[in-house]
Amino acid sequence: MSKEMEINLSKITLRPYKISDVDDFLMYGGNEKVTRFTRWNTFTSKQEVVSYINDYCIPHPYCRSICIDNRSIGFVIIMPRSGDDRCRADVGYALAAEYWGHGITTRAVKMAISEGLKEFPDVVRFQGLVELENKASQRVLEKVGFLKECVLRKYSFNKVNLFQLIKNCKLRLGMNAQLSATRARFSIMNTIIDHV
């Protein structure tokens, strides 16, 4: 898809994942340009993707496929917290590289937050972490209405081999990369969301 081609944003839909999304998911989940800023390792096989969709995406309370004409082109997730922190939820997303720069992620995140407000009535604050180097993702959050809250200079996490993680009963086995990056934390209170 070329940058000159216009996308009709009204065609963007969110839906739960299906096993039949494996080839589409591998298109973006298997692309290092896309996975560079995610917690996923780059997927290398259909079996890894089938396991991830079946064991993580499908049972998750809010993990949605970003679609055009019912074809999966990306991923958006809302992760509500629990206990005393149940008023907060983390937001994450990824989009196939060929669709970058068309406003799709911004539209999808707005849609997800609108749905998340209905599905998680205790949530009053959405937040996301973005590497400072990832300017496009920062712009997405700003367009949605998130405000930059702080910079975490020593934030780090381990990228986990997700297939191993799932296969080994979600224990942290198969670590293969330590990432350390400067990340910005963005947040939004649900009262200022511009509902789609």
Secondary structure, 3 states (H helix, E strand, C coil): CCCCCCCCHHHEEEEECCHHHHHHHHHHHCCHHHHCCCCECCCCCHHHHHHHHHHHHCCCCCEEEEEECCEEEEEEEEEECCHHHCCEEEEEEEECHHHCCCCHHHHHHHHHHHHHHHHCCCCCEEEEEEECCCHHHHHHHHHHCCEEEEEECCCEEEEECHHHHHHCCCCCCCEEEEEECCEEEEEEEHHHCCCC
